[in-house]
């Protein structure tokens, strides 16, 4: 997208922000944001907020102005329903030609009539002796609207990522494989397996969007069993198809007021250590409704991101 000279000059001569970063998740109904500040070489969480997605540009611009966030580096994470994700064989071409070759390989799989923008990230290991890539497809009009909206809000756009990668930033780097069950408000459960800071496996579990409305008894009467089966299938695939050592623990962040009890049920059903995620920059203000994607995005270029320590 072409940026006007007026916009370039405005940003070049503007004073830098006193904030280190703002992470934004663009969800279905709401835009979630987290703001990080750096003081004396320490990172501090300072703001958490949600805005309506309808007219989000107007709401975001007003919030930025009100909270003096102008010119803060901005890291955007797309919610699960904002993009399409495919895993395919890596094209046998020169590295600089990979992106161009992907367009033809996923063309028939794309849903929608819009032109799409494609990007990819390598799978950490070969599968069945073949190198794989994960291809992300986003409609071009949507990407253009995001870029324009962030610039209009007077933020400095750095990256646009996806929920799977942004939430992976919140776990410490570990040689053992960790399975995560993360869920944003009203969304599907995102199941990832992460090892050495790399995303090895990811899938979305449907049917849990109304999890907050279920009682502990209802979860015990079937939903917990169904979820544990999906977890076991994912771990079996990770071991047998990816030829990796077994998952050692499960980390959860579920959209439920009884998530600690749910963690205990998952533990009993899977015979695995299960814990609720310990968030970086722990603060009493970071509450049960925090957007993990926006927090992970905000931390993506700090020493706390992709290797967070408490």
Backbone bond lengths (Angstrom), bond angles and torsions (degrees), N, CA, C in turn:
res aa  C-N    CA-C-N  psi(-1)  N-CA   C-N-CA  omega(-1)  CA-C   N-CA-C  phi
1 X - - - 1.458 - - 1.523 109.82 -
2 X 1.324 117.56 137.85 1.453 121.82 -179.30 1.521 110.34 -81.30
3 X 1.334 117.14 132.14 1.463 122.65 178.11 1.523 108.55 -106.33
4 X 1.306 116.64 134.92 1.457 120.28 -175.97 1.526 111.10 -67.81
5 X 1.336 115.53 153.14 1.468 120.28 176.46 1.522 110.67 -60.98
6 X 1.315 116.81 -34.61 1.466 119.89 178.89 1.525 110.75 -59.40
7 X 1.345 116.05 -41.68 1.462 120.18 179.44 1.525 110.98 -67.04
8 X 1.347 116.09 -41.70 1.461 120.24 179.86 1.527 110.83 -62.51
9 X 1.320 116.58 -47.88 1.474 120.93 -179.48 1.523 111.31 -63.31
10 X 1.329 116.47 -39.92 1.463 121.12 179.33 1.523 110.65 -59.50
11 X 1.346 116.45 -45.98 1.459 119.22 -178.89 1.532 111.68 -71.49
12 X 1.334 116.88 -34.94 1.463 120.08 -177.07 1.522 111.53 -64.49
13 X 1.343 117.03 -40.70 1.458 120.35 -175.42 1.528 113.32 -94.77
14 X 1.312 118.11 -0.24 1.462 120.43 -179.86 1.526 110.89 -77.11
15 X 1.320 115.69 151.49 1.455 120.39 175.43 1.525 109.30 -70.61
16 X 1.350 117.06 144.72 1.465 119.02 178.92 1.526 111.01 -67.83
17 X 1.318 115.72 155.46 1.460 121.27 179.09 1.523 110.43 -73.22
18 X 1.322 116.74 151.39 1.469 120.52 175.34 1.525 110.80 -81.64
19 X 1.335 116.71 -6.81 1.461 120.93 179.08 1.523 110.02 -97.56
20 X 1.326 116.46 149.65 1.456 121.15 -177.75 1.524 111.83 -78.27
21 X 1.333 117.63 -44.98 1.460 119.81 -176.64 1.519 110.68 -163.28
22 X 1.321 114.00 156.94 1.457 121.42 170.86 1.521 107.54 -128.26
23 X 1.329 116.07 125.97 1.456 121.49 176.14 1.513 109.26 -101.10
24 X 1.317 116.89 132.52 1.463 121.68 -177.56 1.521 109.27 -125.92
25 X 1.336 115.63 127.61 1.462 120.15 170.61 1.519 108.61 -106.18
26 X 1.324 116.03 126.77 1.453 121.77 175.72 1.524 108.04 -95.75
27 X 1.345 115.29 102.13 1.457 120.25 -178.63 1.513 111.84 -94.86
28 X 1.334 116.46 -161.53 1.459 120.89 -179.58 1.525 111.58 -79.30
29 X 1.332 116.25 -51.66 1.464 120.46 -176.27 1.516 112.65 -105.74
30 X 1.349 116.73 -21.30 1.463 119.50 -174.44 1.522 111.49 -137.31
31 X 1.321 114.28 152.61 1.459 122.85 169.50 1.520 106.80 -101.72
32 X 1.330 117.05 125.57 1.464 121.51 -178.86 1.522 109.08 -110.11
33 X 1.314 116.72 142.26 1.458 119.02 179.67 1.527 111.56 -139.86
34 X 1.312 115.10 149.28 1.454 123.60 172.89 1.521 108.23 -133.72
35 X 1.313 115.84 139.79 1.465 121.26 -176.46 1.525 109.22 -119.77
36 X 1.341 115.37 133.46 1.465 122.82 -179.19 1.522 109.26 -115.73
37 X 1.326 115.47 139.05 1.465 121.34 177.22 1.525 108.75 -122.93
38 X 1.313 115.82 149.05 1.467 120.37 178.44 1.512 109.14 -112.75
39 X 1.338 116.08 123.94 1.459 121.81 178.68 1.524 109.20 -132.75
40 X 1.310 115.33 122.88 1.471 120.64 178.71 1.527 111.60 50.89
41 X 1.322 115.43 48.84 1.460 122.33 178.29 1.526 113.87 63.42
42 X 1.337 116.54 17.45 1.460 120.21 174.72 1.521 108.53 -119.77
43 X 1.321 115.24 138.82 1.452 120.22 177.44 1.519 109.94 -90.74
44 X 1.328 115.12 136.45 1.454 120.59 -179.84 1.528 109.69 -129.26
45 X 1.312 115.50 135.73 1.460 119.91 171.39 1.522 107.90 -76.83
46 X 1.331 117.98 131.76 1.469 119.29 -175.74 1.526 114.33 -125.04
47 X 1.335 118.00 -25.27 1.461 118.61 -178.12 1.524 111.09 -146.38
48 X 1.320 114.75 146.85 1.458 122.91 174.08 1.519 107.16 -143.89
49 X 1.340 116.12 132.22 1.467 117.49 -176.18 1.527 109.83 -159.58
50 X 1.337 115.69 158.89 1.453 122.44 174.60 1.516 109.83 -127.80
51 X 1.325 115.65 142.98 1.459 122.15 -179.35 1.528 108.73 -130.34
52 X 1.328 118.41 153.44 1.465 120.23 177.51 1.532 110.97 -65.09
53 X 1.339 116.58 140.81 1.455 119.65 176.10 1.527 111.86 -70.92
54 X 1.313 116.97 -29.44 1.461 119.23 176.27 1.523 108.93 -67.06
55 X 1.323 117.24 124.18 1.465 123.25 -175.32 1.532 111.34 58.74
56 X 1.350 116.01 40.27 1.460 119.58 -174.03 1.522 112.67 -63.35
57 X 1.330 117.20 -30.53 1.467 119.88 -179.60 1.526 110.03 -63.48
58 X 1.310 116.54 -45.61 1.462 120.86 178.95 1.529 110.67 -62.32
59 X 1.339 116.91 -45.43 1.471 120.67 -179.02 1.525 111.51 -65.28
60 X 1.339 115.99 -41.09 1.463 119.63 -178.93 1.517 110.79 -67.44
61 X 1.316 117.79 -43.49 1.469 120.78 179.21 1.522 110.90 -59.51
62 X 1.328 116.93 -41.41 1.466 120.81 179.04 1.525 110.85 -65.70
63 X 1.339 116.62 -40.82 1.466 120.39 -179.80 1.526 111.10 -66.60
64 X 1.329 116.59 -42.38 1.464 120.85 178.78 1.530 110.63 -60.53
65 X 1.312 115.85 -45.33 1.467 119.78 179.71 1.521 111.27 -65.10
66 X 1.305 117.30 -44.47 1.466 122.10 -177.87 1.526 111.71 -62.45
67 X 1.330 116.97 -37.11 1.467 121.37 -175.42 1.526 113.80 -102.70
68 X 1.360 115.41 10.42 1.467 120.89 175.74 1.537 111.82 56.34
69 X 1.321 115.54 46.46 1.453 122.17 -179.03 1.533 113.10 -98.55
70 X 1.315 117.50 4.52 1.467 120.57 -176.08 1.525 111.33 -54.08
71 X 1.340 114.75 139.98 1.467 124.86 176.55 1.535 113.40 70.16
72 X 1.326 117.30 12.38 1.467 119.82 174.98 1.528 110.01 -72.73
73 X 1.340 118.35 133.98 1.466 120.05 174.98 1.522 110.58 -57.03
74 X 1.330 116.42 131.41 1.462 122.07 -171.62 1.523 110.68 -119.47
75 X 1.326 115.19 130.78 1.460 122.69 179.70 1.522 107.97 -119.34
76 X 1.313 116.83 115.07 1.461 121.92 -175.29 1.522 110.48 -98.77
77 X 1.328 116.21 136.29 1.466 122.46 172.14 1.524 108.22 -119.42
78 X 1.305 116.45 127.69 1.455 121.13 178.79 1.519 110.12 -82.46
79 X 1.341 116.85 133.68 1.454 121.15 174.99 1.519 110.96 -66.10
80 X 1.339 117.25 163.61 1.458 122.41 -170.36 1.522 114.16 -55.68
81 X 1.330 117.73 -31.36 1.460 120.01 -176.24 1.525 113.71 -90.25
82 X 1.326 117.08 7.42 1.464 120.58 -176.75 1.527 113.25 -97.48
83 X 1.311 118.27 -0.09 1.459 120.37 -176.23 1.528 109.66 -155.02
84 X 1.323 115.10 165.73 1.456 122.26 173.72 1.527 108.27 -112.09
85 X 1.330 115.62 142.76 1.468 120.39 -175.43 1.521 108.95 -130.09
86 X 1.332 115.87 127.50 1.461 121.84 -179.36 1.529 109.53 -129.71
87 X 1.322 115.75 146.05 1.459 120.07 170.61 1.526 108.30 -112.20
88 X 1.328 116.75 124.37 1.469 120.84 -177.00 1.526 109.21 -138.02
89 X 1.342 115.07 168.50 1.466 119.74 174.01 1.525 109.63 -63.95
90 X 1.313 116.09 139.47 1.455 119.28 178.54 1.526 109.39 -69.89
91 X 1.330 117.68 129.37 1.479 119.91 -179.70 1.532 111.33 -58.45
92 X 1.309 115.42 140.86 1.465 121.18 -179.38 1.524 109.63 -86.11
93 X 1.334 114.38 69.25 1.459 121.37 179.98 1.527 108.47 -136.80
94 X 1.324 116.27 172.75 1.460 119.96 175.25 1.533 109.56 -60.08
95 X 1.333 116.09 149.76 1.469 120.84 -174.24 1.523 112.07 -54.90
96 X 1.310 117.65 -39.72 1.463 120.79 -177.92 1.527 112.29 -71.52
97 X 1.342 117.21 -10.88 1.461 121.26 179.81 1.520 112.87 -101.71
98 X 1.336 117.03 -3.12 1.468 120.53 -175.15 1.522 111.61 -60.15
99 X 1.333 116.50 -49.97 1.471 120.41 -176.31 1.523 111.57 -57.35
100 X 1.332 116.90 -40.42 1.470 120.87 -179.11 1.533 110.54 -67.88
101 X 1.334 116.93 -38.75 1.460 120.90 -178.23 1.525 112.05 -69.86
102 X 1.312 117.12 -29.87 1.466 120.82 -177.74 1.523 111.97 -61.68
103 X 1.322 116.27 -33.57 1.465 120.47 -176.04 1.515 111.20 -55.19
104 X 1.314 117.12 -39.45 1.459 120.96 -176.94 1.516 111.43 -79.33
105 X 1.326 117.85 -28.60 1.459 120.51 -177.99 1.524 112.84 -75.28
106 X 1.331 117.89 -30.03 1.469 119.68 -177.42 1.531 112.42 -105.59
107 X 1.325 116.67 -0.16 1.461 120.70 -174.12 1.526 112.33 -52.74
108 X 1.325 117.76 -44.72 1.464 121.85 -176.10 1.523 112.39 -74.87
109 X 1.319 117.96 -16.68 1.468 120.98 -177.50 1.528 112.79 -91.57
110 X 1.317 117.25 -14.94 1.455 120.39 -175.33 1.527 111.16 -68.43
111 X 1.331 114.83 138.41 1.459 121.66 178.10 1.528 108.39 -102.85
112 X 1.340 116.90 133.76 1.459 120.28 179.29 1.514 111.88 107.95
113 X 1.304 115.44 160.79 1.473 121.30 -176.60 1.524 113.02 -98.26
114 X 1.333 117.82 -10.31 1.468 120.46 -179.50 1.523 111.08 -67.48
115 X 1.322 115.22 154.88 1.455 120.02 166.63 1.520 107.68 -68.70
116 X 1.333 117.25 142.60 1.462 120.94 -176.42 1.525 111.91 -113.65
117 X 1.319 114.86 147.80 1.460 122.53 169.87 1.527 106.84 -97.97
118 X 1.329 117.75 130.30 1.460 122.12 -177.52 1.526 110.97 -113.22
119 X 1.313 114.91 142.30 1.456 121.48 170.12 1.526 106.54 -142.86
120 X 1.320 117.48 169.98 1.460 118.81 -177.69 1.522 110.20 -151.43
121 X 1.336 114.44 160.71 1.458 120.36 169.07 1.524 107.73 -137.49
122 X 1.324 116.11 144.77 1.464 121.36 -175.77 1.517 111.01 -70.79
123 X 1.339 115.80 143.20 1.455 119.74 169.34 1.523 107.76 -73.29
124 X 1.357 118.32 141.36 1.468 119.86 -174.19 1.521 114.96 -63.55
125 X 1.347 118.07 -21.74 1.457 119.55 -175.47 1.529 109.57 -144.12
126 X 1.312 115.91 156.48 1.460 120.55 177.04 1.523 109.97 -71.26
127 X 1.331 116.56 148.54 1.464 122.12 177.86 1.518 107.11 -120.65
128 X 1.325 115.90 121.35 1.467 119.23 -177.35 1.507 112.57 60.92
129 X 1.329 116.60 30.95 1.455 121.20 179.18 1.512 114.43 80.50
130 X 1.347 117.97 3.96 1.456 121.10 -178.83 1.527 110.87 -117.56
131 X 1.327 115.00 137.48 1.460 119.64 174.13 1.532 109.73 -70.52
132 X 1.331 115.86 139.87 1.456 120.84 -178.61 1.529 110.17 -121.12
133 X 1.321 114.96 153.74 1.458 120.60 171.12 1.518 108.52 -129.42
134 X 1.320 115.81 150.16 1.460 122.45 174.27 1.521 107.51 -101.94
135 X 1.316 115.97 118.89 1.460 121.99 -175.53 1.524 109.54 -101.15
136 X 1.326 115.92 128.59 1.463 122.40 177.20 1.520 108.21 -106.77
137 X 1.329 115.89 128.25 1.462 120.96 179.55 1.525 109.64 -121.16
138 X 1.329 116.04 127.42 1.461 122.30 178.95 1.523 107.39 -131.21
139 X 1.325 116.41 140.05 1.459 118.22 -179.72 1.522 109.91 -63.38
140 X 1.334 115.54 139.72 1.465 120.18 -178.23 1.534 112.45 -61.10
141 X 1.353 119.07 -41.58 1.474 118.12 177.14 1.528 113.19 -59.35
142 X 1.342 116.06 -35.94 1.457 119.32 179.51 1.524 111.42 -67.72
143 X 1.327 116.99 -44.10 1.467 120.99 178.22 1.523 110.32 -61.79
144 X 1.324 117.10 -43.74 1.467 120.87 179.20 1.522 110.78 -60.90
145 X 1.340 116.88 -41.83 1.466 120.78 179.93 1.524 111.26 -65.17
146 X 1.337 116.84 -37.59 1.463 120.37 179.12 1.531 110.46 -65.89
147 X 1.327 116.38 -47.31 1.468 120.05 -179.28 1.531 110.78 -60.59
148 X 1.321 116.46 -46.97 1.463 120.39 179.24 1.528 111.38 -62.13
149 X 1.347 115.80 -41.57 1.460 119.78 -178.12 1.518 113.18 -65.41
150 X 1.333 116.43 -42.10 1.469 120.15 179.13 1.524 110.58 -65.76
151 X 1.330 117.33 -42.32 1.460 120.51 178.16 1.528 111.37 -65.35
152 X 1.319 116.89 -40.01 1.460 120.84 179.73 1.525 111.20 -64.18
153 X 1.342 116.41 -31.21 1.467 120.43 177.44 1.526 112.00 -78.89
154 X 1.344 117.02 0.95 1.463 123.55 178.71 1.529 112.38 65.87
155 X 1.329 115.84 38.39 1.456 121.92 172.62 1.523 108.95 -108.18
156 X 1.328 117.39 156.78 1.460 122.38 -179.13 1.521 109.23 -99.22
157 X 1.319 116.61 100.12 1.459 121.15 -177.12 1.527 110.46 -68.50
158 X 1.347 115.71 125.43 1.465 121.24 179.76 1.527 110.66 -105.89
159 X 1.330 117.26 -52.99 1.462 120.46 -179.32 1.525 110.48 -143.26
160 X 1.332 114.52 157.05 1.458 122.43 168.13 1.524 106.14 -121.81
161 X 1.328 116.43 118.35 1.457 121.76 -176.48 1.529 109.38 -120.83
162 X 1.333 116.77 -168.12 1.456 121.93 179.59 1.522 109.79 -125.35
163 X 1.323 115.29 163.29 1.468 119.98 -172.34 1.525 112.52 -59.53
164 X 1.343 117.88 -41.77 1.467 119.71 -177.96 1.527 111.69 -58.28
165 X 1.329 116.88 -43.67 1.468 120.44 -178.11 1.523 111.96 -75.56
166 X 1.332 116.89 -38.31 1.462 120.14 -178.44 1.528 111.34 -64.41
167 X 1.334 117.26 -43.69 1.469 119.31 -179.04 1.523 111.69 -70.52
168 X 1.336 117.26 -25.31 1.465 120.07 177.87 1.522 111.77 -64.67
169 X 1.334 116.25 -22.03 1.470 120.73 -179.77 1.537 112.24 -66.62
170 X 1.319 117.66 -15.37 1.464 121.18 -171.60 1.524 113.45 -88.92
171 X 1.323 117.82 -4.51 1.463 120.67 -177.88 1.525 111.20 -103.69
172 X 1.333 117.06 141.18 1.466 119.10 174.16 1.519 110.70 -63.02
173 X 1.319 116.89 146.23 1.468 120.40 175.02 1.526 108.45 -66.96
174 X 1.321 114.99 130.16 1.465 120.37 -175.04 1.521 108.71 -145.17
175 X 1.341 116.62 140.99 1.462 119.86 177.85 1.523 112.16 -70.74
176 X 1.322 116.78 -22.25 1.461 120.48 177.00 1.522 110.24 -83.16
177 X 1.317 116.25 146.98 1.461 121.16 177.48 1.529 110.07 -76.56
178 X 1.332 115.11 137.09 1.466 121.98 179.62 1.523 108.34 -122.84
179 X 1.317 116.71 129.62 1.458 121.44 174.98 1.519 108.63 -97.00
180 X 1.318 117.25 129.40 1.462 120.99 -179.52 1.527 110.41 -115.13
181 X 1.310 115.36 143.22 1.459 123.34 172.55 1.519 106.81 -121.15
182 X 1.329 116.67 99.99 1.464 121.81 -177.06 1.528 108.86 -114.64
183 X 1.319 114.74 141.30 1.461 119.41 -178.76 1.524 109.96 -143.47
184 X 1.327 115.40 127.65 1.453 120.91 172.70 1.524 109.26 -87.55
185 X 1.294 117.54 164.06 1.462 122.72 -177.72 1.523 110.95 -55.96
186 X 1.343 115.91 122.98 1.454 121.72 176.69 1.516 115.13 73.77
187 X 1.336 117.66 8.24 1.458 120.31 -174.58 1.515 113.79 -107.22
188 X 1.326 115.14 178.92 1.451 121.69 174.79 1.531 109.24 -73.45
189 X 1.324 116.06 163.22 1.460 119.72 172.59 1.521 107.92 -83.52
190 X 1.308 116.31 129.36 1.456 122.62 178.49 1.528 108.06 -99.33
191 X 1.332 116.17 113.14 1.467 121.43 -179.36 1.521 108.32 -100.01
192 X 1.319 116.82 119.94 1.466 122.87 177.75 1.522 109.89 -122.95
193 X 1.313 116.43 151.84 1.461 121.31 167.98 1.524 106.85 -121.68
194 X 1.329 114.79 122.00 1.461 121.78 -172.99 1.525 109.12 -121.63
195 X 1.309 115.48 136.35 1.466 121.33 179.38 1.520 108.47 -143.40
196 X 1.321 116.43 131.76 1.466 122.14 -179.80 1.530 111.68 53.91
197 X 1.332 115.61 35.88 1.456 120.81 178.38 1.515 114.33 76.27
198 X 1.342 118.09 6.55 1.461 122.20 -176.96 1.527 110.23 -113.36
199 X 1.324 115.32 142.63 1.456 121.96 179.74 1.531 109.29 -85.63
200 X 1.343 116.09 108.11 1.455 121.66 -177.55 1.531 112.62 -91.36
201 X 1.316 116.71 -30.37 1.458 119.80 -172.16 1.517 108.87 -153.52
202 X 1.330 115.55 141.75 1.464 119.56 179.86 1.520 109.58 -151.92
203 X 1.311 116.35 139.16 1.461 121.44 173.21 1.525 108.54 -153.63
204 X 1.329 115.16 160.42 1.456 121.21 -178.47 1.523 109.26 -111.12
205 X 1.325 115.56 132.18 1.459 120.75 -178.23 1.524 109.43 -104.68
206 X 1.327 115.99 113.86 1.456 120.92 -179.72 1.527 110.28 -86.78
207 X 1.337 115.57 162.21 1.452 121.14 175.81 1.510 114.62 97.11
208 X 1.348 116.88 1.54 1.469 120.45 -178.27 1.528 112.01 -115.42
209 X 1.341 115.77 14.04 1.461 119.90 -176.10 1.530 112.37 -62.68
210 X 1.341 117.51 -27.23 1.471 121.62 -179.94 1.518 112.65 -101.49
211 X 1.320 116.37 25.64 1.460 121.17 -177.42 1.528 114.03 -53.40
212 X 1.348 119.64 -38.02 1.472 118.99 -179.03 1.529 113.85 -61.10
213 X 1.322 117.30 -23.72 1.464 119.93 -177.30 1.528 112.81 -84.94
214 X 1.335 117.09 -7.96 1.462 119.69 -177.81 1.528 110.66 -88.41
215 X 1.330 114.28 136.82 1.462 120.13 176.52 1.525 109.16 -80.39
216 X 1.320 115.57 168.62 1.461 120.78 178.04 1.529 110.01 -60.55
217 X 1.325 116.76 -39.75 1.465 121.24 -178.84 1.531 110.57 -64.93
218 X 1.321 117.26 -41.38 1.464 120.88 179.24 1.527 110.83 -64.47
219 X 1.321 116.11 -39.40 1.457 119.46 178.15 1.524 110.40 -65.21
220 X 1.314 115.90 -37.81 1.465 120.35 179.95 1.527 112.23 -69.80
221 X 1.330 117.64 -23.46 1.464 121.92 -173.24 1.531 113.61 -92.02
222 X 1.306 118.43 21.57 1.453 119.23 174.46 1.506 115.74 151.89
223 X 1.330 117.65 -42.83 1.456 119.63 -176.45 1.525 111.43 -64.77
224 X 1.319 116.84 -37.61 1.459 120.61 178.44 1.523 111.71 -63.83
225 X 1.340 116.81 -39.83 1.469 120.52 178.02 1.527 110.92 -64.04
226 X 1.345 115.54 -43.59 1.467 119.86 179.99 1.523 110.87 -61.61
227 X 1.330 116.29 -44.12 1.461 120.58 179.72 1.524 110.97 -64.03
228 X 1.325 117.34 -41.37 1.469 120.09 -179.19 1.522 111.56 -64.85
229 X 1.347 117.53 -33.37 1.463 121.27 176.19 1.529 110.38 -64.10
230 X 1.344 116.89 -43.10 1.468 121.16 178.84 1.528 110.76 -64.07
231 X 1.322 116.11 -38.85 1.465 120.40 177.67 1.525 110.34 -62.96
232 X 1.335 116.32 -45.93 1.462 120.65 -177.98 1.523 111.12 -64.44
233 X 1.329 117.21 -40.80 1.459 120.54 177.86 1.523 111.01 -60.38
234 X 1.322 115.59 -41.63 1.466 120.22 -179.17 1.521 110.92 -66.36
235 X 1.326 116.70 -41.57 1.468 120.07 178.82 1.526 110.84 -67.31
236 X 1.338 117.73 -37.97 1.468 120.79 178.22 1.529 110.69 -62.97
237 X 1.345 116.42 -42.75 1.463 120.27 178.58 1.526 110.16 -62.72
238 X 1.319 116.90 -43.15 1.461 122.16 -178.68 1.531 110.50 -59.53
239 X 1.332 116.69 -40.65 1.462 120.65 -178.59 1.528 112.28 -77.99
240 X 1.358 116.55 -47.64 1.461 119.42 -171.58 1.527 113.25 -81.60
241 X 1.333 117.43 -44.58 1.458 120.34 -176.46 1.525 113.01 -85.76
242 X 1.325 116.47 -38.14 1.468 119.95 179.64 1.525 112.08 -91.40
243 X 1.350 115.13 -7.37 1.472 121.43 176.91 1.536 111.75 55.33
244 X 1.311 114.47 49.28 1.453 120.89 -179.92 1.527 110.41 -112.16
245 X 1.331 115.12 156.79 1.466 119.91 174.99 1.522 109.64 -63.25
246 X 1.329 118.06 153.91 1.471 120.83 -174.76 1.530 113.45 -59.27
247 X 1.319 114.53 151.22 1.478 121.78 171.59 1.522 108.13 -61.05
248 X 1.325 116.69 138.38 1.459 120.54 -175.70 1.527 113.78 -102.07
249 X 1.338 117.19 -24.55 1.461 118.69 178.64 1.515 110.32 -159.97
250 X 1.316 114.94 164.76 1.462 122.30 -179.31 1.525 108.64 -120.30
251 X 1.322 115.79 134.92 1.467 122.24 177.63 1.525 107.88 -118.75
252 X 1.324 116.75 131.05 1.465 119.91 -176.00 1.525 111.36 -123.28
253 X 1.322 114.22 152.98 1.457 122.70 167.77 1.522 104.95 -150.34
254 X 1.334 116.32 92.95 1.454 122.81 -171.56 1.519 111.16 -108.49
255 X 1.316 115.16 147.87 1.458 121.04 -178.19 1.522 109.25 -81.13
256 X 1.328 115.66 73.93 1.459 121.28 -178.53 1.527 109.41 -152.03
257 X 1.337 117.31 141.28 1.472 119.60 176.82 1.522 112.59 -70.61
258 X 1.328 117.48 -10.80 1.469 120.72 -179.32 1.530 110.49 -118.09
259 X 1.325 116.93 36.56 1.459 118.84 -173.68 1.531 112.38 -65.05
260 X 1.328 119.03 -29.03 1.468 119.84 177.45 1.530 110.44 -64.27
261 X 1.332 116.57 -41.49 1.468 120.16 176.80 1.521 110.85 -67.38
262 X 1.338 116.86 -37.80 1.457 119.91 177.35 1.529 110.62 -63.78
263 X 1.312 116.04 -37.89 1.473 119.89 177.68 1.524 110.79 -61.22
264 X 1.328 116.72 -38.68 1.466 120.73 179.16 1.530 110.65 -66.30
265 X 1.343 116.87 -39.62 1.464 119.98 179.01 1.529 110.00 -65.37
266 X 1.339 116.74 -44.36 1.465 120.43 178.80 1.531 110.13 -60.42
267 X 1.322 115.83 -39.24 1.466 121.00 177.65 1.527 110.99 -60.18
268 X 1.335 116.71 -45.63 1.465 120.96 -178.39 1.526 111.53 -67.19
269 X 1.334 117.20 -34.85 1.456 121.38 -175.97 1.529 113.19 -80.93
270 X 1.328 116.81 -29.99 1.475 120.15 -176.29 1.526 112.88 -102.72
271 X 1.344 116.59 -11.11 1.468 121.92 -177.39 1.529 111.04 58.37
272 X 1.340 114.67 36.64 1.459 121.39 -179.94 1.526 109.39 -123.70
273 X 1.349 118.13 150.75 1.470 119.41 170.54 1.524 109.81 -63.58
274 X 1.306 117.90 129.21 1.469 122.44 -178.84 1.521 108.81 -129.37
275 X 1.325 116.88 134.80 1.461 120.74 179.50 1.519 110.11 -142.67
276 X 1.326 115.43 151.06 1.458 121.07 171.93 1.523 107.63 -76.55
277 X 1.329 117.67 138.02 1.465 121.36 -174.96 1.523 111.72 -57.69
278 X 1.327 115.30 137.68 1.462 121.51 172.09 1.527 106.57 -93.44
279 X 1.323 117.07 111.52 1.460 120.75 -173.77 1.525 111.90 -74.06
280 X 1.342 117.44 140.15 1.469 119.93 170.81 1.524 109.78 -61.42
281 X 1.311 116.78 156.53 1.469 122.38 179.25 1.526 110.27 55.31
282 X 1.315 115.76 45.54 1.466 120.60 -175.07 1.520 110.33 -54.03
283 X 1.306 115.59 131.16 1.460 121.89 -178.23 1.512 108.71 -146.82
284 X 1.338 118.29 144.80 1.469 119.68 176.43 1.517 112.07 -61.93
285 X 1.330 117.63 -18.55 1.456 121.07 -179.71 1.530 112.46 -82.66
286 X 1.348 117.07 -19.42 1.454 119.55 176.01 1.516 107.00 -81.07
287 X 1.297 116.65 109.10 1.457 119.84 -169.86 1.515 112.14 -110.25
288 X 1.324 115.23 -169.53 1.448 122.45 -173.76 1.523 113.14 -63.56
289 X 1.322 117.53 -18.93 1.464 120.05 -176.28 1.528 112.44 -100.44
290 X 1.313 118.24 14.00 1.456 120.42 -179.16 1.527 109.91 -62.50
291 X 1.321 116.05 141.94 1.463 121.63 174.52 1.520 108.56 -85.52
292 X 1.331 115.93 111.75 1.462 119.70 -179.76 1.523 111.04 -64.12
293 X 1.329 116.93 -36.18 1.467 119.89 -178.41 1.521 111.25 -64.25
294 X 1.335 117.80 -43.37 1.461 119.49 -178.98 1.524 111.09 -71.56
295 X 1.336 117.76 -35.35 1.463 120.33 177.59 1.526 110.17 -67.86
296 X 1.331 117.28 -44.16 1.458 120.32 177.62 1.514 111.69 -62.13
297 X 1.327 116.69 -40.15 1.467 120.33 178.19 1.526 110.74 -62.12
298 X 1.333 116.85 -43.49 1.471 121.06 -179.39 1.524 111.83 -62.90
299 X 1.332 117.12 -29.20 1.466 121.72 -176.72 1.523 113.15 -95.09
300 X 1.331 117.69 1.97 1.464 120.80 -168.31 1.528 114.12 -62.93
301 X 1.315 118.56 -25.81 1.463 120.05 179.75 1.529 111.62 -118.10
302 X 1.322 114.84 35.52 1.471 120.61 172.29 1.514 107.30 -119.27
303 X 1.334 116.82 168.76 1.460 118.88 176.55 1.520 111.50 -69.94
304 X 1.340 116.94 -10.60 1.459 119.76 176.82 1.517 111.71 -83.60
305 X 1.319 116.68 -22.85 1.448 119.58 -179.98 1.509 111.60 -82.11
306 X 1.367 116.91 144.05 1.453 123.21 179.69 1.525 110.99 50.43
307 X 1.302 114.36 53.37 1.461 120.98 -178.41 1.501 108.58 140.12
308 X 1.319 116.67 38.94 1.453 120.86 -176.15 1.510 111.61 -68.19
309 X 1.309 114.22 140.35 1.453 120.55 172.93 1.503 108.80 -123.23
310 X 1.309 115.94 152.26 1.463 119.56 -176.77 1.515 111.03 -86.49
